[in-house]
Amino acid sequence: MKLSQEIAFQKLQRYCAYQDRCHQEVRKKLLSLKIFGTDLEEVIAQLISDDFLNEERFARSYARGKFRLKKWGRNKIKQQLQARYISAYCIKKGMEEIDEEDYLGTLNELISKTSKKYAELDALIRKDKVIKYAYSRGYEAALIFGVIREKELKGEL
């Protein structure tokens, strides 16, 4: 490796060790460090071989983090991973990090909180706002309607 490559490689090792990164983020960082062409590809290849850069690990931690911290649904997480050019295989592996029971529990909680927020509104308007909010968070329409139907039967909505 050339000296500039070696310096960039060391910086990127720290960058990737701090938190999992996708290939796109690393490529962007290298370009900002004025590393181009084959030098850029060599640095990325070295980061991959030294396991500083791992697309599957990134997808898993991204999905886990966005679900647990931001309460995002699967659709939104998938969309964001696709925007980062993550492979379908790695996206599938990332989705495995979301436990189905936790997922439904989180959706239930999200719907309850949103419904309480709009308690003063007419029932149909409140229901519409709850559906739109849950959908905007990336939850699947079928699950949203299922949870709402269940809550209506129990008299919670």
MONOR-V325661 format. One record per pair of residues at least 24 apart in sequence whose C-alpha atoms are under 6 Angstrom apart, sorted by the first residue. I is the first residue (numbers start at 0). J is the second residue. If there is no record, write none. Layout:
I,J / I,J
//
This chain:
8,42 / 15,51 / 19,57 / 20,57 / 21,54 / 55,89 / 58,93 / 59,93 / 62,93 / 63,96 / 71,136 / 71,137 / 72,136 / 72,137 / 72,138 / 73,137 / 74,137 / 75,137
//
